[in-house]
Structure formats: C-alpha cells, structure tokens
Amino acid sequence: MTQIETKLSQLRLKGMLRTWEAMAETRRIQELSFSDGMEMLLQAEEDERRNTRFERLLKNAKFRYQASLEELNYDSARGLDKSLITDLATCQYIANGESLVVTGSTGCGKSYLASALGHQACSHGYNVAYFNTQKFMLRIKMSRLEGTILRFFDKIAKTSLFILDDFGLTHLEQQQQFDLMEIIEDRHGKKSTIIASQLPIASWYDVISEATIADAILDRLVHTSYRIELKGPSLRRKL
C-alpha cells in the first residue's frame, strides 16, 4: 500500500490519495469490488480538482465580498426578482454572452449581488474579474505606461465574466471613455459583463460626456442586458 500511496503522491492525484488512505484505514479496500473502489477514487479526484479550480478562480477574481446567492434578501420592497436570480444562478447568461446592469442607491446591496453572481460563476468553472471602476481605470493607465495595454485588454476580452463595480462615481476622461467602449465592444455578444452603479442609466450620459461613445456603449450593453434596480434603505445602517 505504501508503494501505491507513493505513486499517487508522485502523480499529484491528491483526491485519490486522500480517499485511498481513508479506505485503507477503515479497511474498506477489502470490502469493495475493484470497479466500486475505482469509481470512488475517480470521483474523489474529480471533486478535488473541481474544488481546487474553484478556489483558484475565487482568488484570481478578487471579489469585494465573500457573497452567496443563498444569503440574498428577497424582500419585495427591494425590487429583487427571485425568479430572475434563479435563472441567473444557472449561469446560462454567461454561456450566451449576455450582460447585466444593477442600479440602486448607495448601500442597497449592488456590490454584494454582483459578488454573489461572480461566486456562482466561479462555482460553475467560469473565470471572473472583479474591479472597482476607479481602480480599473487606474490599472488601464498603468498598463499603458508599462506598454502592456494590449495584453491587458486581451485578457479582459477573454474573461468569461467581467464585473465593473461603482460605475459612475466620477466623470470619465476622454481616453477612459474610449477604453471602456473598446472593452465593451470586444465583449459584446461573446462574454458577459456586470456593471453596478448607483446612477440610473439615464444619467450615464453625464459620466460619458462624448455622446457618440455613450450611445455606442449603451447600445451594446444596456439595451440588450438584464436589468435589476434595487430599492429600499441602505443595508449598511446599523439596527
């Protein structure tokens, strides 16, 4: 048995190794047929790899909150449609390259909802990138200075789900407007995007002052996306 465990360790079959050791300790090896034992080992390895990928995706996404859809507040006054969230939880919208816009006042749960949907995407094996808008724009500026802007744009374009949080808190400079339009254009109909903003969509023209760019972004993103408008008082208020 020591030789088997050594081989499993050398091959980095962690799930199979852990299950083999447990089977050896409980003497289940003698009780199971070869096919039943092999099925258990293979299932353990599959589960191990799925969990490892999930943890890696979570780490790379850098979510603002450790959130889950199960913890969402579906109070009718909040304007959150449970049937829509149930549909989004299947992640079919990601497979279809569809997008989502979440709006609402400060503290109503936009970031939490976006993070929860991102976590769900990771659990389905999709890679996710989560950014605060201001930090994202700074990241673009740094990439341009470093000469890595094309590589960075390519990485964002290939990301299954791109989440842009706190959109609209500050006015976008002209170059930032062009950059955002290019990102949305690259992802349109191919990859999913979630934008969370405390501004109603009608006010986005104030953030994107160039009318033609604003029209292009709204046409490719807002007019063809799912929409959630959260309502009610701030959830951050202490009881």
C-alpha positions, 0 to 999 in steps of 0.5 A: 500500500505504501508503494501505491500511496507513493505513486499517487503522491508522485502523480499529484492525484491528491483526491485519490490519495486522500480517499485511498488512505481513508479506505485503507484505514477503515479497511474498506479496500477489502470490502469493495469490488475493484470497479466500486473502489475505482469509481470512488477514487475517480470521483474523489479526484474529480471533486478535488480538482473541481474544488481546487479550480474553484478556489483558484478562480475565487482568488484570481477574481478578487471579489469585494465580498465573500457573497452567496446567492443563498444569503440574498434578501428577497424582500419585495420592497427591494425590487429583487426578482427571485425568479430572475436570480434563479435563472441567473444562478444557472449561469446560462447568461454567461454561456450566451454572452449576455450582460447585466446592469444593477442600479440602486442607491448607495448601500442597497446591496449592488456590490454584494449581488454582483459578488454573489453572481461572480461566486456562482460563476466561479462555482460553475468553472467560469473565470471572473474579474472583479474591479472597482471602476476607479481602480480599473481605470487606474490599472488601464493607465498603468498598463499603458505606461508599462506598454502592456495595454494590449495584453491587458485588454486581451485578457479582459476580452477573454474573461468569461465574466467581467464585473465593473463595480461603482460605475459612475462615481466620477466623470470619465476622461476622454481616453477612459471613455474610449477604453471602456467602449473598446472593452465593451465592444470586444465583449459584446455578444461573446462574454458577459459583463456586470456593471453596478452603479448607483446612477440610473442609466439615464444619467450615464450620459453625464459620466460619458460626456462624448455622446457618440461613445455613450450611445455606442456603449449603451447600445451594446450593453444596456439595451440588450442586458438584464436589468435589476434596480434595487430599492429600499434603505441602505443595508449598511445602517446599523439596527 
